[in-house]
Amino acid sequence: MKINIFILLTLLFSGVSCTKKIQRDKNEYTTLNSKAILRNGNGIFTEEINIYSEKISGIILSRNLDLKPLNFLTRQQIKDVSVKDSKGQNLKFRVRHYMNWGNIDFLEIPGDGKLFLNYTILGFADFHKSLSFDIVGIQWNIAIKKIHFEMQFPQEIHQEKTQAIIDYQEDKKGRFIIDGNTLIYEYKGTLKPKTPVNIRLEMKKPLPQENRYKTDLKEIIQQNKIVIIFAVFFLFMSLIFIFLPADIVHKCTFLMNFLIIVPAAVITFPGILYWIHESKIRGGDWGNVISDIAFFAGFLFILVGFIIKLNRDLLGYKKSAWYMQLAMGAVLFTLIPIPHSSAILLPLMGYSQLLYWLRRDISFKFGIGLNRISEYVWNEGEVGFDDISKKFSMSKKNVTNLLEKNRNLPFIIDYSTSTAMSPENASLKNNMIVCPYCSGAGTISGGAGKLECVYCGREFHSSLKEEKRPKPVPVLIEAIATVFLSLGFSIGGFGLFLSLIFFFLGIIDGDGVTSSLTLSLVTAAIFSGINYLFYIFSGSLKKGQSLSVLKVILVVTAPLIIPLIALFKLGNKRVKLHFGEISDDEIKKEITNRGQMTVDEFSKWLGCSIDEATDVILYLTGNALIDAVFDRKTGSLVSRELYRKIATEGECINCGGLYGFRDGALICQYCGHKPE
C-alpha cells in the first residue's frame, strides 16, 4: 500500500512539473539563438528555438530562408537538415524550395517547445562584397522577444579594417557587434508575428577566392535533372531522325511536340506544391495557391495551344507548319518567367529538332524547296510521276498529293497520264489547253463559250480569264501570323479558365456572387481583349499591314535567333511587295524593260521560292494588276505588247512552227527564226 501511494504521489508531482514547463508564460512568443560558420563558401547553421505557447500542438511553424541565385541554372540550396528535441530525438520536418524561397517546416513540436535545428545553405558565401540573410523569415507565426545571432567569417570583418556597412530592416532596436571575424546581432523587445528581420553585409574587401562557393557540374545536373534528361533525349532522337525516312520523322515530330509539355508541366509542379503547403502555414490562405496555379496554367495554356495548332497543321502538310516548327525553340522561351531555373533549358528541345527538320525530303512534304522538282522537269522535258518518285525518294502517292497541293508550280501537269512537262514540251502540243490556275493540261478542243478544268473544277469563259484571285501571303508572313493567332487563342482560353477560377475563389472567400462575377467578367474581358489584339494583328499581317510593329517585335526577340533570321528575311522584295513597299508599277517597269521574265528569273528578282513567285504572277496577271500575261506553255511572265505580237505573227514562215519568247524577243521554237 505504501508503494502504491508513493507511485501515485510521484506521478502527480511529475504531472504538475510538466504542466508548469509547458505553461511558462501565458503570452505566446519565441526566442531564437542562431550561430553560423562560413566554410568553403557554405553557411553552416546551428539554431536553438524556444517556443513559449499554450497551444503548441496547434501551431504550424516554418523557418523561412531567402535563397539567392548562384548563376542562371542554380540557386542556393538547403542541405543536411536535422531537427531534434531537447533529448536529442529526431523530429519530423519538411524542406521546400520555390524560386528564391526555402522553407524548413516543423511537422513535430515537442512538449517543452525546444527545437534544435541544424542546416547548411550551399553557396551561402558565393559573393564578392555582399551577403544577405533572413534572421527571421516572413512567415514566423509567433511573436519574438529575444534574438541572438552570430556569424563567423573566415577573415576579419572589423569595420576599421574592412569598412563593413551593416544594414537591417524592420527593427531599429537591435544591437550589432563586430568582433574580429565574428558578426553578432542581438535583439530584445517584441517583434510581432510574421515580422521579418534581415541582415545585409557589404564589404569593400571581399572573401578570399578559396573561401567562395564554386558551383560544379554535379549540382547543375542535380537541380535541373528533369529538363536535362528531356533535352538530352530530344538531342539523341534528333540525331537518329537525320537517318530515318521522312514519313516516320513526320509522325515522330508530331509526338515529340506533345512530349515537350511533360517537362514544362513537371517544372511547374514544385511551385504548386510549395503553395499548397504554404497555405497551411498561412492559416488556410488558398488565394496564393489558386493564383499561383493559374500563373503556371497560363504558360501551359499558351504552349499547349501552340502545339495543338502546330500539330494540326503538320498533319495537313501546310507550308506555315514547317516554318512554325522552326520557331518551336523561340516559342519555348515564353516559359522563361516560370520561377524555376530549368525553364531556361526548355528551348534546347526545340532547337535540337532543327538538326533534322531542315532535311530537304522533309521540307518537300510541306511544299518547301520544290524548285528542285521544277528544275528536274525542265531539264528532262517530260517525266512521269514514277520518275519523280524515284528521283526524290518519294512514293507515287506522295508525289501526286504534293503536286495537287502545289498547283502553282511552273510546269505543266497531265493528270490523265501522270506526266509532268516542261513549258517547251507542252508548247509542242497545239491542241493542249493548260489551266492557268492549277497547270492541269489536257488535249481538249477549245472554242466553247465556257470551259471547266477537269482537274481543279475552275470555270472559265472563252477568254480563259479566271475569277479574281485572293492576294497571296508570303509563307514567312503566313507562319508568323499563324504563331500569333495560336498564341492569341491560347491566351484567350487561359483567360476563360482564370475567370472561372476567380469566380469560385471569390465564392469560397465569401466575396459574394456579384463581386465574384464582376471580377470573373473583368478578367475574361481583359484576356479576350488580348486575344482580339493578337487576332487583329495576325489578320493585318496577312493583309500587308503592321510591318513596323512586326519589326519592333522581331528586334526585341532577336536574341532568340529565329526572330533574327525572320527579321533579315523581311528585307527581300517578296515581303516588301506584300507590305506595299514595292509597287506593282515597279514590276511592270521591270517586265517592260525585259519584255519577258521566266518564273525562275522572277523568283530570283523577288528573292523567294519559285512556287511563291508563281503565286504572285498568277495574282498580278489574273487580277490585271500589271500589263502582262502568264504563259504557262513557256513558263514566262510576258508583257502584253510582246504577247500580242505572237497573235499577229502566226506560224513561222521558215518551218511553220510556233513562235515563243526568248530574251525578250519573238523566236521560232523549232528553227530559231526571228521575225522582222
Salt bridges, closest charged atoms under 4 A:
GLU47 OE1 - ARG63 NE 2.88
ASP66 OD2 - LYS68 NZ 2.89
ASP105 OD2 - ARG94 NE 3.06
ASP105 OD2 - ARG96 NE 2.61
GLU150 OE2 - HIS148 NE2 2.74
GLU156 OE1 - LYS161 NZ 2.80
ASP167 OD2 - ARG200 NH1 2.99
GLU186 OE2 - HIS148 ND1 3.04
GLU186 OE1 - ARG175 NH2 2.62
GLU202 OE2 - ARG200 NE 2.91
ASP247 OD1 - LYS365 NZ 2.31
GLU278 OE1 - ARG96 NH2 2.85
GLU278 OE2 - ARG282 NE 3.26
ASP313 OD2 - LYS309 NZ 3.58
ASP313 OD1 - LYS318 NZ 3.69
ASP361 OD2 - ARG359 NH2 2.64
GLU459 OE1 - LYS450 NZ 3.06
GLU466 OE1 - ARG458 NH1 3.55
GLU466 OE1 - ARG469 NE 2.88
GLU478 OE2 - LYS542 NZ 3.63
GLU590 OE2 - ARG594 NE 3.01
ASP600 OD2 - LYS604 NZ 3.44
ASP611 OD2 - LYS319 NZ 2.40
GLU612 OE1 - ARG574 NE 3.94
ASP627 OD1 - ARG640 NE 3.24
